[in-house]
Amino acid sequence: MSRTPTIASKTNSDILISFDGVSKWFDNFKALKDINLSVKQGERVVVCGPSGSGKSTMIRCVNQLETHQQGLIHVCGREVYGNMKDLEKVRREVGMVFQSFNLFPHMSILENVTLAPVRNIKLSRDEANEIALHYLERVQIADQADKFPSQLSGGQQQRVAIARALAMKPRVMLFDEPTSALDPEMINEVLDVMTELADEGMTMMVVTHEMGFAREVADRVVFMDEGRVEENCSKDEFFTGGRGERAQVFLSKILQH
């Protein structure tokens, strides 16, 4: 695999994320197997599949939280790999929200959201505060700005995590099981924020088992199993029977819950 950065061709300028023959190993275990996938600007892609199928590993490779050993990944036109000099610049283009909220417990909500803009793009404190309050208002939690994470519910903390990612003004948002750690009554408040982002045209890759969200928001559904992309189709095809047997079994189990 070449380690000289390459720029995607102009004919593919609307593609913000692309995987070309990507494979990933953990020691002797092959977690990703020849992944070929692309996400266009403004597209909302839901990634689903059973536990251990490689979903989270795949999207973590986008910003190189996991490094791949084979194939090419391009993000916003630039090839990415673990030791590239301008990896931080690429990561500014890609916001990420994790299963766990990853907020700093000793910092206020406002401080959590302003930390990256101040440190990474050298905004003044006043500029960062203005941006942070804008996005906290955007996720309907500005009134909690002076509190600490432990004083907020799980759903509120996840909305702070979304605001923190948005404060860097990314071109792409990645969500890795953003509701799986939440109590059932808190899930909708996070999904509502994600749905609003989708309605505004944000490019999104979302790993989730929330099939109601996929039905409403997704342009495309990617189904993974054993490290492979087994289905890559429109949501209508996925939910109305145009899918393989493995995906049908998975979906029948998910929809029973």
N, C-alpha and C positions, 0 to 999 in steps of 0.2 A: 504493500500500500504506500503510495507516494505521500511524503510529508512536506511537499511544497504546496502552499495554499493555492487553490485554483478558484477562479470566478466563474459562476454559471453563465451560460450563453444568454444573450439578450432575448432570444426567443422564449426562454423559460423565466423571464423576469417576474412573472406573476406567481411563480412557485417560491414560497418562503422556506419550506422544509422539504428536503428530499433525502431518501435512503436509497442507495444503489448497491445491492449485494452485501448488505451489512451483516456481519456475524460477530458474536461476542462470547467469550469463554470466561468462566470462573474456574480456574485450575483445569480439570479435565471435563467439566460440565459445560456443554454448549448451550448457553441461555438464549441466544438469538441465532437463527439459521437463515441466512441469505434473505434478509429483509429488503424488499423493494416497495417503496411507498413515497408519495408526495402529498404535500398540503399546499393549496393555493391561497393567495391573499384573500382574506375575508371568509375562508371556508371553516366550517365547524366539524371536526372529526372526532367521533366517540370511539374509543378503543375499549373493547371488552373481551372477556374470556375467563376461563377458570384460574384459580390461584396457581402461581408458578408457571404461567404460560409465557411470561416475558414482557407483559404490558408495561410495567413500571420501568424495567430495565431499558426498554426501547425509548421511552420518552426522556429518561435520564441521560441517554446518549446524545440527545439533541444539544444540550448545553454542557456536555462532557462531565456531568457528575458521575457518569460511568463512561469509561473509554472503551471503544470498540477495537477489535484487532484486525478486522477484515472489511473491505468495502469502503464506500465514500458516503459521508453525510455533508450536505450543504445546508447552511442556515442563512437566509437573507442574501443568497448569492455567493457565500464564502464557505470553502471547505473547512470543517472543524475537526480538530483532534486535540488530544490531551495537553500537549506541550506547545501549542501554537502561541506566538508572542502576544497576539491581540485577542486572546480568548475572552478577556474581560469585556472587550468591546462587543463581542458577539453576545455575551451573556446579558448585556444591557438591552439587547433587542428582544430577549426572551424572558418574560416573567414566569415564575413558577410558584405554584401553591401545592403544598404537600399534604399528606394524610394527617400528620401532626403539625401543629400550628407553627412551631419553631420561633415563637416570640421570645424576646429576652425578658425574663421575669423581673429583673431589677430596673428595667426602663419603663417609663410611661408609654401609653399607646402612641402618643404623638412622637415620642423619641424613637420608638420602634420603626415608625414609618419614615421618619426623616433621616435615619442613620445612613442608608445607602446613598440618597441624593447628596448628602453633605460629604461623605467619604469618597464616593466613586465618581461623581460628576462635579464635585467642588462647588455646589451651590452654597450661597450664604445661608445662615440659619433662618433669616426672615423669609427668603425665597422658598426654602425647604418646608418651613412651617405652613406657608400659604398653599403649596402644592399638597402637602399631607392633609390639611384640613379640607381641601377640595375633594380629595378621594375618600376621606372618612365620611364626608357628607354624602358622597356618591354611593357608599355602601350603608348609609343611614346609621352611622355610629359616631358622628362628630361630637355628640354630647358626652362621649366616654373618653375623650382625648387625654384627660389628665389622670385617668385611672391606670392601674397596673393590670397586666394580664390575668392575675389570679382573681381579680374582682369581676371578671367578665365570664359569661357562659361560653361553652364550647363554640356555639354558633357565632357568637359575637367575636370570639378570638379568630375564627376562620375568616370572618369578614374583614377583620383588621389585616390578616395575612394577604387577602386579595388587594386591599388598599395599598399595602406596602409594595406589592408587585407592580401595581398600576402607577405608583409614584415615580417609577423609573421610565414611564411612558414607552413600554415595549411594543413591538410590532406583532408579537406572538405571545399568547398565554398558554402555558402548560398546566394542567390540573391532574395530580396523581392521587386518585381516590379521595377527593377533598371532603366527602361527607361520611366516610367509613368510620371515623372516630367519634361521630356525633350521636347524641341521643336522637331517637326518631322525631321528636317534636322540633328539633333544631335543624333538621336537614333541609326543609323547604326554604328557610330564610337564606341559606347559602345558595341553593339552586336558583332561587329567584334573582339573586345578584348575578349569577352566571348567565342566566337567561337574558337579562337586560344587556349584559356585555355582548352576548351573541347578537341580539337585536340591533345593537349599534355597529355591528360589522367587525368586531374583533376576531382575528384569526385565532382559533383555539384547537388544541388537542386535549381531550379529556379522557382519562382512564377512570371508568366508573361502572358500577353495576346498576345504576339508576336508569332503568330502561324507559321510564316515563320521561325523563329529561332527554334521553336519546331520541325518542319519538317526536318530541316537541322541537328540539333545537338542532339536531345533527343534520348536516348535509349528507354525510357519509358515515357508515359504521364499519369499523375494522374489527374482525374477530380473530383472536390469536389462540393458538393451542400448541403446546410443547415447543415454544420458541419460533413458530412460523406464523405468517399471516395466512390464515385459511379462507377468510372472506374479506372482501374489500368492495363494498357495494353501497348503493343509496339506502337510506333508512327504509324506504318503501319496499325495496327488494328484501331487505333483511327481515322486516317484520311481517311480510306477507307471503313468505314461503320460498323466496328465491335464494336459498342457502343450502349448504351441505348438511349431512346428517349430524356431524359433531356440533355444529352451531345450533341445530334444532334441539338437540338434547340439552345443551346449555341454556338456551332461551326458555325451554319448557320448565326447567328447574327454577330459574330466576323469577319467572312470572307467577310461579306458585306461591312465592313468599309475599 
